Amino acid sequence: MLKLHRVEPSAELWADRATYEDRLIFHTREWIRFVAECQRAEPLLAVVTDGGRPVGHFTGLLARRFGMRILGSPMAGWTTSYVGFNLRPGVSRRAALEALMPFAFGEVGAAHLEIRDRGLTENDLGGLGLRWDAAPTAVIDLNPTEDQLFGAMASACRRNIRKAAKSGVVIEDAGGDPAFADEFYDQLRDVFAKQNLVPTYSVDRVRSLIRHLAPAGNLLLLRARDADGRSIATAVLPWYHRTMYFWGGASYRPFQHLRPNEALIWHALQWAKERGVTEFDFVGGNAYKAKYGTTEVPVPWARRSRSPLVAHLRDAAKQGFALKQRTVARLTRQSVAIPG
C-alpha cells in the first residue's frame, strides 16, 4: 500500500526528484517558488513510499481561501499546467492518487484538493469521490526532422510562416531584457481587448516567472520585430528535461496580418529541437493549435472537497472571477472612451 509523507526541501531531495523520468518543469524548485510567490501559497512536498521504500514524490501548494486550507496540485488560475506525482516505473498512479486522499484531508487538513497530473487518466479517477473536467492539451512530437515537422502543419500555417519571413519579420531571443515583461503584457492586453476582456493576471506574474526561471536557463523569451524594427509579438516558453511549454503569447492586432505568431512558434520548435527537446506542449487544446500538426492528449483536472459547501464555494468563486473580468474590461473601455 502506498503512503505519502510530508518532507522538508533539501539538496538531497531535489537531487532525487531530478532523477525521475516523468519530471516536469512544474516540479522544479524554481517553478514552485514562482507559484508560491504569486499565489501567497506554501509549498508542500511529500515522498511516496511502498512498504517504507521511497517510490515517488508528490508536489503541491497550500493556500488559504475563504478561511480554509486549499491544496492545489495545481489550482485553476495558477497558470501552471500539471503538477501531481513523480513515480518510479511500474508504480500505479491510481494507487498514488488513492493514497493522496487521506494525506490531503487527514494529515494536511485541507478542505479542498485539486490535481492535474500529466500521467493520470479518467479511468484512474473513479471511486475516489472526485469530480473532474476533461482538460486536454495539444502537443507536437519533435523527434521527426524539421522538414517533416513543417510538412505536418496545415498548408495555411506554412504559408503564414513564409509570409512572415517575406514581410521582413525577424524573431529574436529577448534574453534577460528587463523590459520584456511589460512589452509582453502590453501586447497581451491588446489580445484580451479583442474579446472585450482583460488579462486574468497582472504583469507582476510575468516578472515573477522571469525572475525565478531565467537564472536557471529554463526560459525562452522570444520577440518578433517587423521590417521597421518594432516589437509586434512575443512568446514566453519555459522548458525543462524533454518538454517545452507555451506559457503565453501575445501580439498587437494592427500587425497580425504579418503573421508573427506562427513565425514565433516555428522558431521555438526549431530552437527546442536543436537542444534535444522532444516534445512541445501548447498547454491546452484550443482548436487553433491543430494547424501546427498537434496531437491531443487527455489530461483530466480532478477535484474533491471535504463538504458540498466547499465545492459550492469553489464553483461560485470561479464564476465570480469570470464576472469580475468582464466587468473590469467594460469599465476600462468606458474610462478610455471618456475624455480626461
N, C-alpha and C positions, 0 to 999 in steps of 0.2 A: 504494500500500500504506500502510495506517495504521500509525503507531508511537506509543508512549507515552514521554513524557519527564518524569521527576520534577522538580518545581519547588518552590521555597520560597514560602510565602504572602507576598503583598504587597498593598498597597492597589489597585494596578492589576489584579492577578489577581482579587481579589474583585469588583472593579467589572466585569470582563469576564464572570465567571461569572454575575453578576446580569442579564446581557442575554439569557441563553438561555431560550427559551420553555418548555423542559421542566424548568426548575429546580424543585426541591422544597425544603421546609424542611430536609430531611436533608442537603442540600448546603451549607447556610449555615455561616458561621464559628461562630455561637453553638451550633448543634446539634453540630458536630464537637467543640467544646470540652467540651460536656456528656458526650458518649460517651467522649472521651479521659480525662476525669477519672474517670468511673465504672468504666471497664474497664482503667485504667492502660495506655492504649494511645497510640501515636504516630500523629498524623495523617499521611496520605500523600496528597499531591495530585499529579496529573500532567496534562500537556497532551497532547491527542491531535492529531497532525499528519498531513497528507496531502501528501506531497512537500515537506515542510518548512513547509507552510501550516497554521496552527492551525485546527482544525475542531471542537474539543470539549475536554472535561475529564473526568477520572476522579477519584473520591473514594473513599478507603479509610482504614483504620486498621490499624496493625501492632501486634500483641500477641504476647506470648511465653507459650506453653502447652507443658507437657511439655518445656521446654528448646528448643522450636522456634519459628521465626517464623511467625506466622499472619497472613494478610492478609484482613481482613473488610470486605466492602462490601455489607451488614454481616455479622456473625456471628450465629448464633442465640443468643437470650438477651440481646441488647443493647438490647431494647425500641426498636429502630429498624427501620422498615419497609423502605424501599427506598433504595438509595444508587446505586452504579453510575455511569453516564455522563450527562453533558450533551452533546448533539450538535447541530450545525447541521442545518437541514432538508436532507434528501437524503443525509445521511451514514449508512451502513449500521451498525446496531447489531451485527449479526453480525460484520462486519469489525472493529469496535472490540473486541468480545469476543475475537476471534481474536488481535488484537494484544496483548491483555492477558496471554495465556498466557506468551509468552517474557519479557515485562516482569516478571510476578509471580514466576515460577520462576527467571528468569535474573538480571536486574539487581537485583531486590529480594531475591532469595534466600529466598523464602517456601517453607515446607514444605507449606502448605495454603492454599487460596483458597476463599472463599465469596462469592457475589454474588447479590443480588436487585435487579434493575433494573426499574423500572416499565414500560419500553418493550420489554423482551425477551420473546419468546415461545418456546415449546418448539421450534418449527421453527428457531430461531436457534442451538440448543444442540448439535445433532447433529454428530458427527465431531470434537469438540474434547476428548474424553476426560473429559467432565463427567458427573457423576451429578446428578439433580435430583428434587425433590419438587414436586408441584402445591401451590401456596400461594395460592389465590385470595383476593381481597378483595372486600368489598361496598361499593359507592359509591352516592351519591344525586346526581343531576344537579340543581343548584339553579337552573337557568335558568327553569323553569316558575314560575307565580305561587304565592303562599303557599297559596291555595285549592286549586290543583292538587297541590301537594306533600302537603297534608293529605289530600286525597282519594285519593292514591295509596297511602296507608298502609292496612294491614288494618283492618277495622272495629273489631276488639277493641282495637287500638292507639289508634285515635281515641277510643274510649270511655274508655280508661285516662287519656288526656291530659285529657279533660273531667272525669273523676272526680277527678284530682289538683287541678284548679282549684276544683271544688266543695267539696273537702275542706279547702280553705284552704292548700294547698301553694303556696309562693312561691319563685320562682327568683331568685337574686341573684348579681351578679358579685362574686366574692371579692377581686378586685383584687390588691393586694400584701399581703394578710393573712399575716403570718409564721406564724400558727398553722395555715394551710390544709394544709400537707404532713402534719402529724401527724393532723389531722382526717380527711383522705382516707385515710391509711394505716390508721388505726384501723378505719374502715369496710371497707377492703379486706381486713383480717384476718378480719372477720366474713364477707365473701363467700367467702373461701377455706375458712373453717371449715365452711361448709355442705357442702363437698365433701371434708371431712376432710383438708385440705391447708393449707399456709402460703404466703404470698406468695413469688414467685420472686425478689424483690429487696427491699432494705431501704428504710426511709424516707429514708435519705440520698440515694437515687437521685431521689426526688421533690423533695427540697430542691435538689439539683443542677440538675435540669431547670428549676425555677422561678428559681433564681439566674441561670442563663445566658440563658434566653429571655424572662423577664418584662421586663427593661430594654429589650429591642428591640421590645416591643409585639407579640410573636408568640405570645402565650399567653393563652387564655381559661380562667379558673378559675371554675367555677360551683358554687353551693351551693344545695341545696333545703332549705327550712325548713318544718316543719309549722305548723299553726294556733297552736301554743303557742310557736313560735319556736325549736324545737330543730332542729339540723342533722341531717338524716336521710339525705342522699345528696349526692354530689359528683361532679364530672367534670373531667378535665384534657384540654384541647383546644388543641394547637398549631395555628397557621395561618400561611400564607405564600403570597404570589402568588395563585393561583386556588383553593387547596385548604385545607380544614380537616380535621384528623385527630382521631380518637377515640383518644387515648393511653391513657386509663384512666377507669373509672367505678366507683363503689362506693356501697353503701348498707347501712344496718342492717336486718337481717331483720325485726325486730318492726314496722317501718314500711313494708315493701314493699307492703302492701295499699293504701297511699295512692297508689301508682304514681308515685313521684318520678322514677324512672329515665326513663320515657317523657317526662315533663314536661321533664327536663333536655335530652334530645335535641331535642325540638321547639323549645325556647328557643334552643339552639345553632344549629339550622338557620335560624331567623329572624334571629338575630344575624349569622351569616355572610352570609346573602343581602343584608342591609341594607348590608354593606360590600363588595359586589361579588364575593364569593367564589362560584365557580360549581360547586364540587364538594365533597361531604362524603364522606370516606373513613373507613370503620369499621376499617380496618387489620386485616382478617381476614374470613373468610367464614362465621362461625358461623350456624347456621340461624335462631337467634332474631332476627337482624338483618333478615331478609327482611320482617318485619312493618312496617318503616319504608318499604317501597317501593323496596328497593335493586336494583341490577343487579350481577351477579357479573362480576368482571374477573379473568382468569387472570394470575398473576404467578409464574412458576416460581422456586424457590430452588435455585440450582446450586452445585456444589462440585467441587473437584478436588484430589487430594493427590499429593505427589511420589512416594509409595510406598503399597502396600496397608497397610503397618503404620501409617502416619499416618492413613489412612482408618479403620482399626480403632480407633485411639486416640480419634478424634473421636467415633465412634459409641458407644464404651464410656463416654466422658465424658458424653455426653447421657443415656445410660441411668442412669449413676451419679448424675447430678443429680436425675433424677426419683425415684430410690430415696431419696436424701437428703431430698428434700422430704417424701415420705410419712413417713419415719422421724421427722423433726423435728416434724411435725404430731402423730404418735402420742405422742411424748414430751411435747409441750406439753399435750395433753389429759390425760395421766396426772398431770402436775405440778399442773394446775388441780384435778383430782379429789382429790388427796391433801391433807388439811388441813395447814396450815403448822406 
